[in-house]
Amino acid sequence: MQDSTKGVLAIIIAATIWGLAPIYYNLLTHVPPFELLAHRTLWSFIFFALVLMYQNRLAEVWQAVFRFNEARAIFIASFLIAINWYFFIHSVQTGQATEASLGYFMMPLVSVFWGLLIFKENLSIGQWLAAGLAALAVIVLTFGLGVPPWIALTLSTSFSFYGVIKKRLATRPTVAVTVEVLFLSPIALCILAYYHGWIGGHFGGDGWTSFLLTLSGPLTATPLILFSYAARRIKLSTVGILQYINPSLQFICATLILVEPLTMWHAIAFPMIWIALVLYSVVSLYSRRA
């Protein structure tokens, strides 16, 4: 099997795991979001540490921690990914997974904003139209629902800016994510100490819940490792297009499996976002080939 074929397969598996995540988190609706986030952080760190230990690369983690400029950027990234994880868990537990999928559909288009603001990138007319159509979809939802789609905006903004920071890091991806969860681990331990000491934590209460909480580590780490593997072996444009598997599956899970209501305003806004994505992708592909 060629490297490019392995890369495509890796990104498909990663996007599928992310896309089916609402089913997993729906099984843990009885666990408070902060407690679940703490477990996700700690088990992810343990899993990443074991992977790096197996690869004999654990020393790279401590090297990254003591490189001040890199560590500062990774520290910011860690809080952005924590915000993203929390609001995704919260969206599933409160019956708003549909809006979460909207956020991940919007994410590439929000990245356009960061490209304009930070990297001073130029957009073609087609790309401007795509960005404008996405903005119009948000306005439609805000008008129709009476409030802005805060979860979608938070997820798309946090993850896209997380990508901006990662773009500038010299640290290898797996090591960087390990350091991110390492930075978050003390907070996670404090949260779990609070729940187990005063409220009553869920880990250890029953075997099934404990197993699912432990599983949050591999489910978080595996797609990130696969994504890093794929990004080095296939074109960035291919990675971008295949990533749409993630929000598409999230949308299917939300509407067909979790049976969340789809309002008329969602039915108007989602096609607008999809058209904007298709337009932006086609224009970007054409520009790269040219």
FIVEXFI-734439 format. One record per residue: x negated, y, z negated of N, C-alpha, C in turn. Coordinates in pm, whole numbers, padded with zeros to 5 digits, always signed. Example, Ala and Ser with C-alpha at 12.3 -4.5 7.8 and 13.67 -1.06 7.14 Angstrom:
% FIVEXFI-734439
-01319-00569-00780-01230-00450-00780-01320-00330-00780/-01285-00225-00708-01367-00106-00714-01290+00003-00787/
//
This chain:
% FIVEXFI-734439
-00084-00120+00000+00000+00000+00000-00088+00125+00000/-00060+00219+00091-00139+00341+00100-00115+00432-00019/-00215+00520-00046-00203+00613-00158-00081+00703-00145/-00052+00749-00021+00063+00837-00001+00194+00766-00032/+00202+00637+00005+00322+00558-00024+00338+00539-00174/+00225+00512-00242+00229+00498-00388+00274+00629-00452/+00226+00742-00397+00263+00872-00450+00412+00900-00436/+00468+00868-00320+00612+00888-00297+00693+00800-00393/+00650+00675-00408+00719+00584-00499+00713+00635-00643/+00597+00689-00682+00580+00740-00819+00672+00858-00846/+00684+00951-00750+00768+01069-00774+00916+01031-00773/+00953+00931-00693+01092+00884-00692+01128+00822-00827/+01038+00738-00881+01064+00675-01012+01071+00782-01121/+00978+00879-01117+00977+00986-01218+01106+01067-01213/+01147+01107-01093+01269+01188-01078+01393+01108-01119/+01391+00978-01094+01504+00893-01132+01515+00882-01284/+01401+00866-01352+01402+00862-01499+01457+00993-01556/+01409+01106-01503+01459+01236-01548+01608+01250-01518/+01649+01204-01399+01788+01221-01358+01887+01140-01440/+01841+01023-01490+01929+00937-01569+01918+00967-01720/+01837+01063-01756+01816+01097-01898+01944+01132-01973/+02044+01197-01908+02167+01227-01983+02234+01103-02043/+02222+00989-01975+02282+00865-02028+02214+00827-02159/+02080+00838-02159+02003+00804-02280+02039+00897-02395/+02036+01029-02371+02062+01123-02480+02207+01120-02525/+02296+01076-02438+02436+01061-02479+02452+00950-02582/+02359+00854-02584+02363+00746-02683+02320+00795-02821/+02262+00916-02826+02209+00967-02952+02280+01096-02995/+02407+01109-02958+02481+01231-02994+02501+01245-03145/+02484+01134-03218+02500+01140-03364+02373+01192-03433/+02265+01208-03358+02140+01261-03414+02131+01410-03380/+02115+01499-03479+02107+01643-03453+01996+01675-03353/+02017+01776-03266+01919+01808-03162+01777+01833-03214/+01764+01905-03327+01630+01934-03378+01560+01807-03427/+01636+01718-03489+01577+01592-03535+01534+01508-03415/+01619+01504-03313+01588+01428-03192+01467+01488-03119/+01460+01621-03115+01346+01689-03054+01217+01656-03128/+01222+01651-03261+01104+01619-03341+01056+01477-03310/+01149+01383-03301+01111+01246-03267+01052+01238-03126/+01114+01309-03032+01064+01310-02895+00920+01361-02890/+00893+01463-02968+00758+01521-02973+00656+01422-03030/+00687+01366-03146+00592+01277-03214+00568+01147-03136/+00675+01085-03087+00657+00959-03013+00589+00983-02879/+00610+01102-02820+00539+01136-02696+00390+01149-02723/+00356+01215-02835+00214+01230-02869+00149+01094-02891/+00216+01006-02963+00161+00872-02989+00140+00797-02857/+00239+00806-02768+00229+00735-02640+00115+00790-02555/+00107+00923-02544-00001+00985-02466-00137+00951-02526/-00147+00955-02658-00274+00924-02725-00317+00781-02696/-00223+00689-02695-00256+00549-02663-00302+00534-02519/-00236+00606-02428-00277+00601-02286-00418+00654-02269/-00447+00769-02330-00581+00828-02318-00685+00743-02389/-00648+00680-02499-00740+00591-02569-00774+00471-02480/-00673+00418-02412-00695+00306-02320-00788+00346-02206/-00775+00473-02161-00859+00523-02052-00993+00576-02102/-01014+00568-02232-01137+00619-02294-01155+00769-02267/-01045+00844-02278-01046+00987-02249-00995+01071-02366/-00983+01010-02483-00926+01081-02596-01011+01202-02637/-01141+01194-02613-01229+01306-02648-01194+01432-02570/-01132+01416-02451-01094+01533-02370-00989+01618-02441/-00910+01555-02526-00807+01629-02600-00873+01730-02694/-00972+01684-02769-01039+01774-02865-01120+01880-02792/-01175+01846-02676-01247+01947-02596-01152+02057-02552/-01031+02019-02511-00931+02119-02467-00886+02206-02583/-00871+02146-02700-00826+02220-02819-00924+02331-02855/-01053+02305-02837-01154+02402-02879-01202+02493-02766/-01138+02484-02649-01161+02585-02545-01054+02692-02563/-01092+02808-02618-00995+02906-02666-00895+02949-02560/-00943+02991-02443-00852+03042-02340-00754+02934-02294/-00806+02813-02273-00720+02702-02232-00621+02667-02342/-00669+02660-02466-00584+02624-02579-00472+02726-02599/-00503+02853-02580-00401+02957-02595-00290+02939-02492/-00328+02911-02368-00229+02890-02262-00146+02763-02289/-00212+02658-02333-00142+02533-02362-00047+02551-02480/-00087+02634-02577-00002+02663-02693+00129+02729-02648/+00119+02825-02556+00240+02890-02502+00324+02789-02425/+00256+02707-02345+00327+02605-02267+00402+02508-02358/+00343+02475-02472+00405+02380-02563+00539+02433-02615/+00547+02562-02643+00673+02616-02691+00776+02630-02579/+00730+02656-02458+00822+02660-02345+00884+02523-02319/+00803+02418-02326+00857+02284-02300+00946+02241-02417/+00915+02285-02539+01002+02254-02654+01139+02320-02637/+01139+02444-02592+01266+02514-02564+01345+02438-02458/+01276+02397-02353+01342+02324-02244+01400+02192-02294/+01322+02117-02369+01369+01989-02423+01489+02010-02514/+01482+02110-02602+01590+02132-02698+01721+02162-02626/+01718+02255-02530+01842+02295-02464+01897+02184-02375/+01810+02098-02323+01861+01984-02246+01934+01887-02340/+01872+01857-02454+01937+01769-02553+02070+01831-02599/+02065+01960-02629+02185+02031-02674+02295+02026-02567/+02259+02041-02441+02359+02041-02334+02430+01908-02323/+02356+01798-02337+02416+01665-02329+02508+01642-02449/+02461+01681-02567+02538+01655-02690+02663+01741-02700/+02668+01852-02627+02784+01941-02634+02869+01935-02507/+02845+01832-02424+02927+01815-02304+02899+01917-02196/+02773+01962-02185+02738+02062-02084+02624+02013-01994/+02619+01882-01970+02514+01826-01885+02528+01876-01741/+02650+01910-01699+02671+01966-01565+02594+02096-01549/+02603+02181-01653+02530+02308-01647+02379+02285-01653/+02337+02181-01726+02194+02149-01731+02144+02110-01591/+02223+02031-01518+02181+01994-01382+02172+02117-01293/+02264+02214-01314+02258+02339-01240+02125+02410-01267/+02081+02407-01393+01954+02471-01428+01837+02412-01352/+01834+02281-01336+01722+02218-01265+01734+02235-01114/+01858+02254-01063+01873+02291-00923+01819+02432-00899/+01842+02520-00998+01800+02659-00985+01651+02677-01005/+01587+02583-01074+01448+02600-01116+01351+02638-01003/+01355+02570-00885+01261+02611-00779+01285+02754-00732/+01412+02798-00737+01443+02933-00691+01403+03038-00795/+01410+03002-00923+01360+03093-01027+01208+03104-01016/+01144+02995-00974+00999+02999-00954+00960+03104-00850/+01051+03128-00754+01028+03231-00653+01011+03367-00721/+01094+03392-00822+01086+03518-00896+00949+03536-00961/+00900+03426-01026+00767+03434-01088+00659+03453-00982/+00678+03391-00866+00581+03409-00758+00572+03554-00713/+00687+03619-00705+00691+03761-00668+00630+03848-00776/+00667+03820-00901+00628+03907-01012+00482+03890-01051/+00435+03765-01057+00302+03737-01111+00196+03721-01002/+00231+03642-00900+00132+03611-00796+00142+03701-00674/+00239+03797-00677+00257+03893-00567+00274+03823-00432/+00350+03715-00433+00373+03639-00310+00473+03713-00221/+00459+03694-00092+00551+03753+00004+00655+03650+00046/+00780+03693+00065+00886+03605+00107+00932+03640+00248/+00971+03536+00322+01030+03558+00453+01177+03597+00436/+01241+03635+00545+01382+03673+00538+01467+03555+00489/+01435+03435+00539+01510+03316+00499+01497+03287+00350/+01377+03308+00297+01355+03285+00154+01427+03389+00069/+01430+03513+00117+01505+03617+00047+01655+03584+00046/+01706+03534+00159+01847+03496+00166+01878+03384+00068/+01788+03286+00059+01807+03175-00034+01811+03224-00178/+01716+03309-00215+01711+03363-00350+01835+03447-00381/+01879+03525-00282+01998+03607-00300+02124+03523-00318/+02133+03412-00243+02248+03324-00253+02253+03257-00391/+02137+03219-00443+02129+03160-00577+02173+03262-00683/+02128+03385-00668+02168+03490-00762+02319+03514-00756/+02373+03509-00635+02518+03527-00619+02595+03413-00686/+02541+03291-00681+02605+03177-00747+02612+03199-00898/+02505+03254-00956+02504+03284-01100+02609+03391-01133/+02621+03491-01046+02720+03598-01067+02862+03540-01060/+02885+03449-00964+03016+03384-00951+03051+03308-01078/+02955+03230-01131+02980+03154-01254+03005+03247-01372/+02927+03354-01381+02944+03450-01492+03082+03513-01488/+03125+03550-01367+03257+03612-01351+03368+03511-01381/+03352+03389-01327+03457+03289-01340+03471+03233-01480/+03357+03206-01546+03361+03146-01680+03369+03249-01791/+03342+03375-01756+03349+03481-01857+03219+03503-01931/+03124+03411-01917+02991+03424-01979+02886+03375-01879/+02764+03428-01888+02658+03376-01800+02629+03230-01832/+02581+03152-01734+02545+03012-01759+02411+03005-01834/+02418+03035-01967+02296+03051-02046+02208+02926-02048/+02271+02810-02056+02191+02687-02062+02115+02668-01931/+02183+02686-01819+02117+02671-01688+02004+02773-01673/+02031+02897-01713+01929+03001-01700+01810+02974-01793/+01838+02926-01915+01730+02896-02009+01644+02781-01959/+01708+02674-01911+01634+02558-01861+01550+02594-01739/+01609+02666-01646+01535+02699-01523+01422+02798-01550/+01448+02896-01638+01345+02997-01668+01230+02936-01748/+01263+02858-01850+01157+02801-01935+01070+02703-01856/+01132+02616-01775+01053+02516-01705+00974+02576-01589/+01031+02676-01522+00958+02738-01411+00839+02818-01463/+00856+02888-01576+00742+02963-01632+00640+02868-01692/+00687+02756-01745+00596+02649-01788+00508+02606-01671/+00569+02596-01552+00493+02560-01432+00390+02666-01395/+00425+02793-01416+00331+02902-01388+00206+02888-01475/+00225+02860-01603+00112+02844-01695+00029+02722-01656/+00097+02611-01624+00025+02489-01588-00055+02507-01460/-00006+02593-01371-00075+02619-01244-00214+02677-01268/-00231+02748-01379-00357+02817-01407-00450+02738-01498/-00406+02621-01544-00488+02543-01636-00593+02460-01562/-00712+02457-01619-00817+02370-01563-00810+02231-01625/-00748+02220-01742-00736+02091-01811-00651+01995-01729/-00692+01869-01724-00618+01769-01648-00479+01751-01706/-00377+01724-01619-00236+01726-01662-00204+01640-01783/-00247+01514-01783-00213+01425-01895-00274+01475-02025/-00397+01525-02018-00463+01578-02138-00390+01703-02186/-00351+01790-02091-00282+01914-02129-00150+01886-02200/-00072+01790-02148+00056+01758-02212+00034+01696-02350/-00073+01617-02363-00105+01558-02494-00136+01668-02595/-00211+01769-02552-00243+01880-02642-00116+01959-02675/-00026+01973-02577+00100+02044-02602+00178+01978-02715/+00198+01847-02706+00274+01779-02812+00195+01770-02942/+00062+01774-02932-00021+01780-03053+00005+01911-03127/+00011+02022-03054+00039+02152-03116+00178+02156-03180/+00274+02084-03119+00411+02084-03170+00431+01985-03286/+00338+01892-03301+00356+01783-03398+00370+01830-03543/+00293+01928-03591+00313+01973-03730+00454+02026-03755/+00509+02099-03658+00647+02149-03671+00743+02031-03673/+00718+01934-03584+00804+01815-03578+00803+01739-03710/+00686+01727-03770+00675+01657-03900+00752+01732-04008/+00746+01864-04008+00819+01944-04106+00971+01925-04089/+01015+01923-03963+01158+01903-03935+01204+01767-03987/+01125+01663-03959+01163+01529-04004+01157+01517-04157/+01060+01585-04218+01052+01585-04364+01178+01649-04424/+01224+01755-04360+01346+01823-04406+01467+01730-04394/+01483+01668-04276+01600+01582-04254+01598+01460-04347/+01483+01396-04358+01475+01275-04441+01477+01307-04590/+01428+01427-04627+01422+01462-04768+01550+01520-04824/+01626+01597-04741+01742+01668-04793+01874+01630-04725/+01870+01601-04597+01995+01577-04525+02021+01428-04504/+01916+01355-04474+01931+01213-04441+01896+01188-04296/+01771+01152-04270+01727+01127-04133+01785+00998-04079/+01786+00987-03947+01847+00871-03882+01749+00758-03855/+01618+00789-03854+01521+00684-03825+01514+00588-03945/+01527+00459-03917+01526+00360-04023+01664+00327-04076/+01763+00408-04036+01898+00382-04084+01959+00257-04022/+01943+00246-03890+01984+00122-03823+01886+00095-03710/+01872-00033-03676+01771-00073-03580+01789-00014-03443/+01914-00003-03395+01940+00046-03259+01901+00193-03246/+01942+00276-03343+01906+00418-03339+01755+00437-03349/+01691+00361-03437+01545+00371-03452+01474+00333-03324/+01524+00228-03258+01465+00187-03130+01480+00296-03025/+01600+00356-03016+01623+00462-02917+01535+00583-02944/+01518+00619-03071+01433+00733-03105+01288+00705-03067/+01241+00583-03093+01105+00546-03054+01088+00549-02903/+01194+00510-02832+01191+00506-02685+01176+00645-02624/+01208+00750-02700+01198+00886-02647+01056+00921-02604/+00957+00858-02669+00817+00883-02633+00784+00834-02493/+00800+00703-02465+00774+00652-02329+00862+00717-02224/+00989+00748-02256+01078+00809-02157+01035+00952-02123/+00968+01018-02216+00915+01151-02190+00782+01144-02117/+00695+01055-02162+00558+01051-02110+00546+00985-01974/+00618+00876-01952+00602+00799-01828+00629+00881-01703/+00742+00954-01693+00762+01033-01570+00660+01144-01551/+00610+01200-01663+00506+01304-01650+00377+01246-01594/+00341+01126-01638+00222+01060-01586+00240+01025-01438/+00359+00973-01404+00389+00940-01264+00388+01065-01176/+00442+01174-01231+00444+01300-01156+00302+01348-01127/+00216+01343-01229+00076+01385-01211+00006+01296-01108/+00034+01166-01113-00023+01071-01017+00021+01106-00874/+00150+01137-00858+00204+01165-00726+00151+01297-00671/+00141+01399-00758+00101+01531-00713-00038+01533-00650/-00123+01437-00689-00259+01432-00634-00265+01354-00502/-00158+01286-00465-00163+01194-00351-00071+01230-00235/+00027+01318-00259+00117+01356-00150+00129+01508-00143/+00185+01557-00032+00196+01701-00011+00288+01763-00116/+00257+01887-00152+00337+01959-00250+00481+01976-00202/+00498+01998-00070+00633+02013-00015+00713+01884-00034/+00648+01770-00019+00715+01640-00038+00755+01624-00184/+00664+01661-00275+00695+01655-00418+00817+01742-00449/+00819+01863-00394+00929+01955-00420+01064+01902-00375/+01067+01846-00254+01194+01795-00201+01242+01673-00279/+01151+01580-00310+01189+01458-00381+01233+01488-00525/+01187+01601-00580+01226+01636-00716+01376+01667-00728/+01441+01695-00614+01585+01723-00618+01665+01598-00654/+01599+01481-00651+01664+01359-00699+01707+01377-00845/+01621+01446-00923+01645+01465-01066+01778+01537-01094/+01797+01663-01050+01924+01729-01080+02043+01666-01011/+02021+01603-00896+02132+01535-00827+02185+01421-00912/+02095+01340-00968+02137+01230-01055+02198+01284-01185/+02141+01393-01237+02199+01454-01358+02343+01497-01333/+02365+01557-01217+02500+01602-01180+02595+01483-01169/+02551+01374-01107+02633+01253-01094+02663+01194-01232/+02560+01188-01317+02580+01137-01454+02683+01221-01529/+02671+01353-01518+02758+01443-01592+02903+01430-01547/+02925+01422-01416+03062+01425-01365+03127+01287-01358/+03049+01183-01327+03107+01050-01307+03093+00958-01428/+02981+00969-01501+02958+00878-01614+03001+00942-01746/+02956+01065-01770+02996+01135-01892+03134+01202-01877/+03184+01206-01755+03318+01257-01721+03339+01398-01776/+03245+01486-01748+03262+01626-01787+03352+01697-01686/+03433+01791-01731+03522+01863-01638+03441+01953-01545/+03482+01958-01419+03418+02043-01319+03517+02152-01281/+03489+02275-01322+03583+02385-01296+03576+02429-01150/+03674+02508-01111+03675+02563-00976+03551+02648-00952/+03505+02718-01056+03390+02807-01041+03261+02726-01022/+03251+02611-01089+03137+02522-01064+03142+02469-00921/+03264+02437-00876+03280+02383-00740+03242+02485-00633/+03250+02613-00667+03207+02718-00574+03057+02741-00586/+03007+02749-00711+02867+02786-00734+02769+02676-00692/+02802+02549-00721+02709+02441-00689+02677+02433-00539/+02777+02435-00449+02743+02434-00305+02657+02553-00263/+02679+02669-00328+02596+02786-00296+02450+02760-00333/+02429+02698-00450+02292+02664-00494+02233+02561-00398/+02310+02460-00360+02260+02355-00270+02221+02413-00134/+02305+02502-00082+02274+02566+00048+02147+02650+00035/+02135+02722-00077+02015+02803-00101+01890+02716-00105/+01899+02600-00171+01785+02509-00180+01747+02454-00044/+01847+02412+00033+01820+02359+00167+01756+02467+00253/+01811+02587+00249+01757+02698+00328+01613+02728+00288/+01588+02738+00157+01454+02770+00110+01355+02659+00147/+01397+02533+00133+01309+02420+00164+01274+02415+00311/+01375+02434+00397+01351+02430+00542+01258+02542+00585/+01284+02663+00534+01199+02778+00569+01056+02757+00520/+01041+02704+00397+00907+02681+00341+00832+02576+00420/+00900+02467+00457+00836+02362+00537+00793+02413+00672/+00880+02493+00733+00847+02549+00864+00726+02642+00855/+00722+02724+00747+00610+02818+00728+00479+02743+00710/+00479+02631+00631+00356+02555+00609+00306+02492+00738/+00400+02438+00819+00360+02378+00945+00304+02482+01041/+00368+02601+01041+00319+02707+01127+00180+02752+01086/
//
